[in-house]
């Protein structure tokens, strides 16, 4: 019995001891659970390393292995959550891009529609404000630089002729002319005086025909270099005349002529207006320049045979008559034409009387540069006088003789305009008409004087 009691007591002790152990084990489990949580928060504190010999390597505590497994599980969980978030974000971005794409398409369509509407509105306003006559005017004015002038050439081509001048049955010169007017049964042809000078017969041939037509010489003028011919009017068309004042430097011009004669008739050359109101000294009667011509300068090709041909603006209107060019080895592309207004004025005078009546003074003159001839005529030039014309003779009962002008006088001005040379003197004098009164300024015995002279008729006209 005592043994049983002892055994029972022992059993009780064993049970209590077992309970204590269970309780202690439970407490240890709770502590371990807390430790595990701490280990999950701070990974570096979860690892327990045990140093062994190099042959045994590194041994990891069982707690560390558990921690690693949980850490791996947690990482996998986080990765899954991260992937899920990324998938949601991607879906959201796709939806936003889809909406933006739709918005872009709408904006593009609206922009195209607005551009079309604005374009149509602009076209309507332009056609409303610019009339058709204005557009046509802009196309036909000389302000327009055209690539082709064929339509303008057509306007004058059929009215241009080759002029063939003969004397005693032999051809002495060829040139060009054009019909500037028709009246009754006659067509009037303008050309240069030097083309028909010395001829007793003239024939013309149109650019678009091969028939030679006999022409009558109405007359001409040496200094103006204008001559007028007439032919029987066979429904010919006169050229359209333009105005020099409307021209600007650089405007397109062209010529129609017969360089080198009939073989090259109807040759068209094109260029620009290089200068206006050029004063060119010309030699008409001797070795010295004896007259000034006011001309238009052009760079279009001008050759022998072009003389008397029409100079036209870009619209085909005749603005001048080709007259001369500078012929020097060092000069290229300098041709000259008489302005159509001046040409028509002289042509009208020739039509009326067959000639241009020039005013005259009745004196013989020399340039001051002609020193040898001045010495021959015993003319002394006063000191300080460098320009003018010297009087070498005075005709009896002439306007100059009546006014008191004498041999040896040096004329320097006509109506206060300088006459520095013989060419300038004639140019200034021929501005006036017979019967006009002018003031002549001159030097005599080294002193400047002036007299009034009533101009007479040139006996050589």
Secondary structure per residue as TSV (DSSP state, phi and psi in degrees):
chain	resnum	aa	ss	phi	psi
A	1	X	-	360.0	-43.7
A	2	X	H	-60.8	-35.9
A	3	X	H	-66.0	-41.7
A	4	X	H	-62.1	-42.8
A	5	X	H	-60.5	-45.7
A	6	X	H	-61.6	-42.2
A	7	X	H	-64.1	-40.3
A	8	X	H	-62.7	-44.0
A	9	X	H	-61.1	-41.2
A	10	X	H	-63.2	-38.9
A	11	X	H	-63.2	-39.1
A	12	X	H	-63.0	-44.0
A	13	X	H	-61.6	-43.3
A	14	X	H	-61.6	-41.3
A	15	X	H	-63.0	-46.4
A	16	X	H	-61.0	-42.7
A	17	X	H	-61.5	-38.8
A	18	X	H	-65.0	-40.4
A	19	X	H	-62.5	-43.3
A	20	X	H	-60.0	-41.1
A	21	X	H	-63.9	-41.7
A	22	X	H	-61.7	-43.1
A	23	X	H	-62.6	-44.4
A	24	X	H	-63.0	-40.2
A	25	X	H	-63.9	-39.3
A	26	X	H	-63.6	-43.2
A	27	X	H	-62.6	-41.2
A	28	X	H	-62.0	-37.9
A	29	X	H	-62.5	-40.5
A	30	X	H	-65.2	-41.7
A	31	X	H	-62.2	-44.0
A	32	X	H	-61.6	-37.9
A	33	X	H	-63.3	-42.2
A	34	X	H	-62.9	-42.2
A	35	X	H	-61.5	-39.9
A	36	X	H	-62.8	-39.4
A	37	X	H	-62.7	-44.2
A	38	X	H	-63.1	-37.5
A	39	X	H	-64.5	-37.5
A	40	X	H	-66.4	-31.2
A	41	X	H	-75.1	-45.6
A	42	X	-	-117.6	102.0
A	43	X	G	-68.2	-33.0
A	44	X	G	-65.8	-25.9
A	45	X	G	-84.3	-5.5
A	46	X	G	-86.2	-15.7
A	47	X	-	-94.9	133.3
A	48	X	-	-123.2	116.9
A	49	X	E	-102.2	140.3
A	50	X	E	-120.8	121.1
A	51	X	E	-79.7	129.1
A	52	X	-	-120.6	-176.2
A	53	X	-	-66.4	158.4
A	54	X	T	-58.5	-31.0
A	55	X	T	-70.9	-26.3
A	56	X	T	-90.9	-18.4
A	57	X	-	75.5	-150.1
A	58	X	E	-107.6	129.7
A	59	X	E	-108.1	129.7
A	60	X	E	-100.7	133.7
A	61	X	-	-64.3	149.8
A	62	X	H	-59.3	-33.2
A	63	X	H	-63.3	-37.5
A	64	X	H	-64.7	-40.1
A	65	X	H	-61.6	-42.7
A	66	X	H	-61.8	-44.5
A	67	X	H	-60.3	-39.9
A	68	X	H	-62.9	-42.1
A	69	X	H	-61.8	-43.6
A	70	X	H	-67.0	-39.5
A	71	X	H	-62.1	-43.1
A	72	X	H	-61.7	-42.2
A	73	X	H	-62.4	-40.6
A	74	X	H	-66.2	-39.8
A	75	X	H	-62.5	-42.7
A	76	X	H	-61.8	-39.4
A	77	X	H	-62.8	-45.1
A	78	X	H	-62.9	-40.5
A	79	X	H	-61.5	-41.6
A	80	X	H	-63.0	-42.3
A	81	X	H	-64.6	-40.2
A	82	X	H	-63.5	-42.6
A	83	X	H	-61.2	-40.8
A	84	X	H	-61.2	-43.3
A	85	X	H	-63.5	-41.8
A	86	X	H	-62.5	-41.5
A	87	X	H	-62.2	-42.6
A	88	X	H	-63.3	-42.0
A	89	X	H	-63.9	-42.1
A	90	X	H	-61.4	-43.0
A	91	X	H	-61.2	-40.4
A	92	X	H	-66.2	-41.5
A	93	X	H	-63.1	-41.8
A	94	X	H	-60.8	-41.3
A	95	X	H	-64.9	-39.6
A	96	X	H	-66.1	-45.2
A	97	X	H	-61.0	-38.8
A	98	X	H	-61.6	-43.6
A	99	X	H	-64.7	-43.0
A	100	X	H	-63.1	-40.9
A	101	X	H	-59.7	-43.0
A	102	X	H	-62.8	-40.4
A	103	X	H	-65.1	-41.4
A	104	X	H	-61.6	-43.4
A	105	X	H	-60.4	-41.8
A	106	X	H	-63.7	-44.4
A	107	X	H	-62.8	-42.4
A	108	X	H	-62.4	-44.0
A	109	X	H	-64.1	-42.5
A	110	X	H	-63.6	-40.9
A	111	X	H	-62.6	-43.3
A	112	X	H	-61.5	-44.2
A	113	X	H	-62.4	-42.4
A	114	X	H	-64.6	-42.0
A	115	X	H	-61.1	-43.2
A	116	X	H	-62.7	-45.1
A	117	X	H	-63.0	-44.8
A	118	X	H	-63.1	-41.2
A	119	X	H	-61.9	-45.3
A	120	X	H	-63.1	-39.1
A	121	X	H	-66.3	-42.6
A	122	X	H	-61.8	-43.3
A	123	X	H	-62.0	-39.8
A	124	X	H	-63.0	-44.7
A	125	X	H	-64.5	-39.8
A	126	X	H	-63.7	-47.7
A	127	X	H	-66.5	-24.2
A	128	X	H	-77.5	-36.8
A	129	X	H	-91.4	-26.0
A	130	X	S	-105.7	115.9
A	131	X	-	-84.0	159.9
A	132	X	H	-62.4	-42.7
A	133	X	H	-58.0	-36.0
A	134	X	H	-64.8	-41.6
A	135	X	H	-63.0	-44.2
A	136	X	H	-63.3	-39.2
A	137	X	H	-63.4	-43.2
A	138	X	H	-62.3	-34.9
A	139	X	H	-72.2	-31.7
A	140	X	H	-95.7	-7.0
A	141	X	S	-81.5	160.9
A	142	X	T	-74.7	-4.1
A	143	X	T	-71.6	-18.2
A	144	X	S	-89.6	128.8
A	145	X	-	-91.6	111.8
A	146	X	-	-97.4	148.6
A	147	X	S	-77.8	-29.3
A	148	X	-	-130.3	138.8
A	149	X	-	-116.2	19.4
A	150	X	H	-59.2	-41.5
A	151	X	H	-66.4	-32.6
A	152	X	H	-73.1	-38.0
A	153	X	H	-61.9	-39.0
A	154	X	H	-58.2	-30.8
A	155	X	H	-67.3	-29.7
A	156	X	H	-112.4	-17.0
A	157	X	H	-59.9	-44.9
A	158	X	T	-74.7	-8.7
A	159	X	T	-104.3	5.0
A	160	X	E	-102.9	141.8
A	161	X	E	-131.1	159.6
A	162	X	E	-89.5	133.8
A	163	X	E	-106.7	123.6
A	164	X	E	-118.3	111.6
A	165	X	E	-100.7	136.7
A	166	X	E	-131.6	154.5
A	167	X	E	-137.1	123.0
A	168	X	T	55.7	38.4
A	169	X	T	85.0	-0.8
A	170	X	E	-114.8	139.5
A	171	X	E	-70.4	126.3
A	172	X	E	-108.0	-20.7
A	173	X	E	-167.3	158.1
A	174	X	E	-131.2	151.3
A	175	X	E	-157.6	-156.8
A	176	X	E	-130.7	155.3
A	177	X	E	-151.1	173.6
A	178	X	E	-150.9	151.5
A	179	X	E	-79.5	116.0
A	180	X	E	-102.2	-14.0
A	181	X	E	-165.5	157.7
A	182	X	E	-125.6	142.5
A	183	X	E	-151.6	128.0
A	184	X	T	55.7	-120.6
A	185	X	T	-105.6	20.8
A	186	X	E	-121.5	146.2
A	187	X	E	-114.2	130.0
A	188	X	E	-98.0	126.4
A	189	X	E	-110.1	128.8
A	190	X	E	-101.5	138.3
A	191	X	E	-149.9	-174.8
A	192	X	-	-85.5	147.8
A	193	X	H	-65.4	-36.3
A	194	X	H	-69.6	-14.5
A	195	X	H	-73.3	-38.8
A	196	X	H	-107.6	2.2
A	197	X	T	-62.7	127.3
A	198	X	T	85.9	0.5
A	199	X	-	-87.9	148.2
A	200	X	S	-109.2	-5.6
A	201	X	E	-155.2	149.2
A	202	X	E	-140.4	137.5
A	203	X	E	-124.4	155.0
A	204	X	E	-125.8	155.0
A	205	X	E	-139.0	125.4
A	206	X	E	-72.3	154.6
A	207	X	T	-60.6	-37.7
A	208	X	T	-99.8	14.5
A	209	X	-	-141.0	159.4
A	210	X	-	-107.5	-3.6
A	211	X	-	-75.4	134.6
A	212	X	E	-93.0	130.4
A	213	X	E	-116.8	129.7
A	214	X	E	-71.6	135.7
A	215	X	E	-118.4	151.3
A	216	X	E	-100.2	138.5
A	217	X	E	-88.3	113.9
A	218	X	E	-78.4	-42.7
A	219	X	E	159.8	-179.7
A	220	X	E	-163.0	173.7
A	221	X	E	-136.4	129.9
A	222	X	T	-65.3	-48.4
A	223	X	T	-74.7	-35.7
A	224	X	T	-77.1	-22.0
A	225	X	T	57.1	41.7
A	226	X	E	-122.6	136.3
A	227	X	E	-134.5	152.9
A	228	X	E	-124.0	132.1
A	229	X	E	-119.8	158.8
A	230	X	E	-130.4	146.7
A	231	X	E	-133.0	162.9
A	232	X	E	-66.1	132.2
A	233	X	-	-77.4	116.3
A	234	X	S	-118.0	59.6
A	235	X	S	57.3	38.3
A	236	X	-	-76.7	156.0
A	237	X	-	-110.1	129.9
A	238	X	-	-81.1	153.8
A	239	X	-	-70.5	160.5
A	240	X	-	-89.8	132.7
A	241	X	B	-96.8	139.5
A	242	X	-	-107.5	-166.6
A	243	X	-	-131.0	129.3
A	244	X	G	-65.6	-33.9
A	245	X	G	-61.0	-23.8
A	246	X	G	-82.4	-7.8
A	247	X	-	-82.0	149.4
A	248	X	-	-125.9	150.2
A	249	X	T	-58.6	134.4
A	250	X	T	95.5	-7.8
A	251	X	-	-64.5	146.1
A	252	X	E	-71.6	133.9
A	253	X	E	-134.1	163.5
A	254	X	E	-150.2	160.9
A	255	X	E	-125.4	155.0
A	256	X	E	-126.4	124.0
A	257	X	E	-153.5	-171.8
A	258	X	-	-129.2	66.9
A	259	X	T	-61.8	134.0
A	260	X	T	66.8	16.2
A	261	X	S	100.3	-159.2
A	262	X	G	-62.6	-34.7
A	263	X	G	-59.2	-29.2
A	264	X	G	-116.8	28.7
A	265	X	T	-61.7	151.8
A	266	X	T	76.2	17.5
A	267	X	E	-72.3	131.3
A	268	X	E	-108.4	129.5
A	269	X	E	-126.3	148.2
A	270	X	E	-127.1	147.3
A	271	X	E	-166.3	-152.3
A	272	X	E	-128.8	162.6
A	273	X	E	-77.6	115.2
A	274	X	E	-93.0	-25.3
A	275	X	E	-164.7	154.3
A	276	X	E	-123.3	149.0
A	277	X	E	54.8	42.2
A	278	X	E	-74.6	137.3
A	279	X	E	-102.3	109.0
A	280	X	E	-113.1	125.5
A	281	X	E	-79.1	131.9
A	282	X	E	-123.7	150.0
A	283	X	-	-105.0	108.9
A	284	X	S	-107.4	-28.0
A	285	X	S	-128.3	-13.1
A	286	X	S	-158.4	-156.2
A	287	X	S	-80.4	-25.6
A	288	X	S	-99.8	154.4
A	289	X	-	-65.6	128.3
A	290	X	-	-122.2	7.6
A	291	X	E	-161.3	149.2
A	292	X	E	-107.9	136.1
A	293	X	E	-113.8	134.7
A	294	X	E	-90.8	116.7
A	295	X	E	-136.6	168.5
A	296	X	E	-95.4	137.5
A	297	X	E	-100.0	134.6
A	298	X	E	-133.1	161.4
A	299	X	-	-110.6	3.8
A	300	X	S	-66.6	148.3
A	301	X	-	-62.2	127.4
A	302	X	-	-126.7	124.3
A	303	X	-	-129.3	165.4
A	304	X	T	-54.5	127.6
A	305	X	T	109.5	-19.9
A	306	X	-	-78.3	-17.6
A	307	X	T	-55.8	131.8
A	308	X	T	90.6	-5.3
A	309	X	-	-79.3	163.0
A	310	X	E	-78.9	139.7
A	311	X	E	-102.8	125.4
A	312	X	E	-121.4	151.2
A	313	X	E	-83.6	-179.0
A	314	X	T	-65.9	-19.8
A	315	X	T	-91.4	-1.2
A	316	X	S	94.4	7.2
A	317	X	-	-84.9	140.7
A	318	X	E	-80.4	123.9
A	319	X	E	-116.5	-3.0
A	320	X	E	-172.8	174.5
A	321	X	E	-126.4	122.8
A	322	X	E	-60.0	134.1
A	323	X	E	-129.0	-45.4
A	324	X	E	-157.7	171.3
A	325	X	E	-148.3	159.3
A	326	X	-	-85.3	124.6
A	327	X	-	-111.2	95.9
A	328	X	-	-145.0	151.1
A	329	X	T	-61.6	-33.8
A	330	X	T	-89.4	-0.1
A	331	X	-	-114.3	136.2
A	332	X	-	-140.6	137.4
A	333	X	S	70.4	41.0
A	334	X	-	-124.8	90.9
A	335	X	E	-108.7	161.4
A	336	X	E	-137.7	147.2
A	337	X	E	-135.5	144.0
A	338	X	E	-77.5	129.0
A	339	X	E	-55.5	141.0
A	340	X	H	-62.0	-31.4
A	341	X	H	-63.6	-43.1
A	342	X	H	-68.0	-41.1
A	343	X	H	-61.7	-42.9
A	344	X	H	-66.5	-35.7
A	345	X	H	-62.8	-46.2
A	346	X	H	-70.0	-37.3
A	347	X	H	-62.1	-39.1
A	348	X	H	-64.0	-40.6
A	349	X	H	-65.1	-38.8
A	350	X	H	-67.3	-39.9
A	351	X	H	-59.2	-39.6
A	352	X	H	-73.2	-41.8
A	353	X	H	-131.9	2.9
A	354	X	S	80.7	-2.9
A	355	X	S	-157.7	165.2
A	356	X	-	-101.1	119.8
A	357	X	-	-82.9	117.8
A	358	X	-	-99.8	143.3
A	359	X	E	-73.7	155.2
A	360	X	E	-147.3	162.9
A	361	X	-	-104.7	-27.5
A	362	X	-	88.3	39.7
A	363	X	E	-131.4	155.5
A	364	X	E	-99.7	141.1
A	365	X	E	-135.8	159.1
A	366	X	E	-137.9	147.8
A	367	X	E	-69.9	149.6
A	368	X	T	-69.2	-15.7
A	369	X	T	-78.1	-13.4
A	370	X	-	-88.7	70.2
A	371	X	H	-63.2	-38.9
A	372	X	H	-63.3	-45.8
A	373	X	H	-69.0	-31.2
A	374	X	H	-65.1	-42.7
A	375	X	H	-63.9	-40.8
A	376	X	H	-59.2	-38.0
A	377	X	T	-91.6	9.1
A	378	X	T	52.6	48.1
A	379	X	-	-100.9	124.8
A	380	X	-	-102.3	133.7
A	381	X	-	-94.2	123.4
A	382	X	-	-60.5	148.6
A	383	X	T	-64.4	134.4
A	384	X	T	91.1	-8.1
A	385	X	-	-98.8	114.7
A	386	X	-	-110.8	-20.3
A	387	X	S	-131.2	150.8
A	388	X	S	141.3	-173.0
A	389	X	E	-125.8	140.4
A	390	X	E	-95.7	134.3
A	391	X	E	-83.8	119.0
A	392	X	E	-105.7	-14.1
A	393	X	E	-160.1	154.1
A	394	X	E	-133.9	125.2
A	395	X	-	-74.5	144.4
A	396	X	T	-65.6	142.4
A	397	X	T	57.6	28.2
A	398	X	-	-93.1	163.4
A	399	X	H	-56.3	-39.7
A	400	X	H	-67.8	-42.1
A	401	X	H	-63.2	-41.4
A	402	X	H	-64.7	-30.0
A	403	X	H	-83.8	-8.7
A	404	X	T	97.5	10.3
A	405	X	-	-73.6	139.5
A	406	X	-	-126.1	164.4
A	407	X	T	-60.7	137.8
A	408	X	T	98.7	-16.6
A	409	X	-	-67.6	145.4
A	410	X	E	-111.7	105.2
A	411	X	E	-81.4	129.1
A	412	X	E	-118.6	-17.7
A	413	X	E	-149.1	150.0
A	414	X	E	-125.1	116.3
A	415	X	T	50.2	46.9
A	416	X	T	68.5	7.9
A	417	X	E	-98.2	128.4
A	418	X	E	-61.4	141.6
A	419	X	-	-125.9	75.0
A	420	X	-	-74.2	-14.5
A	421	X	S	-148.7	172.5
A	422	X	H	-62.8	-39.2
A	423	X	H	-63.5	-43.3
A	424	X	H	-66.4	-38.4
A	425	X	H	-60.2	-48.1
A	426	X	H	-65.1	-39.9
A	427	X	H	-61.2	-44.2
A	428	X	H	-68.6	-41.3
A	429	X	H	-65.6	-38.3
A	430	X	T	-81.0	5.9
A	431	X	T	-75.2	-19.2
A	432	X	S	-105.0	167.2
A	433	X	-	-107.9	163.7
A	434	X	T	-59.3	132.9
A	435	X	T	96.2	-13.5
A	436	X	-	-71.7	148.7
A	437	X	E	-104.1	129.0
A	438	X	E	-128.8	157.5
A	439	X	E	-99.1	125.9
A	440	X	E	-105.4	124.1
A	441	X	E	-104.7	134.6
A	442	X	E	-151.1	166.5
A	443	X	E	-108.6	135.9
A	444	X	E	-140.1	125.2
A	445	X	T	55.1	36.5
A	446	X	T	81.5	0.7
A	447	X	E	-113.5	141.2
A	448	X	E	-82.1	133.5
A	449	X	E	-137.9	170.7
A	450	X	E	-150.2	148.8
A	451	X	E	-140.9	156.5
A	452	X	E	-96.6	135.3
A	453	X	E	-128.8	133.9
A	454	X	E	-92.0	119.4
A	455	X	-	-71.3	139.5
A	456	X	E	-105.9	-173.2
A	457	X	E	-89.4	135.7
A	458	X	-	-69.7	117.9
A	459	X	T	-67.7	-21.5
A	460	X	T	-86.8	3.2
A	461	X	-	-77.4	360.0
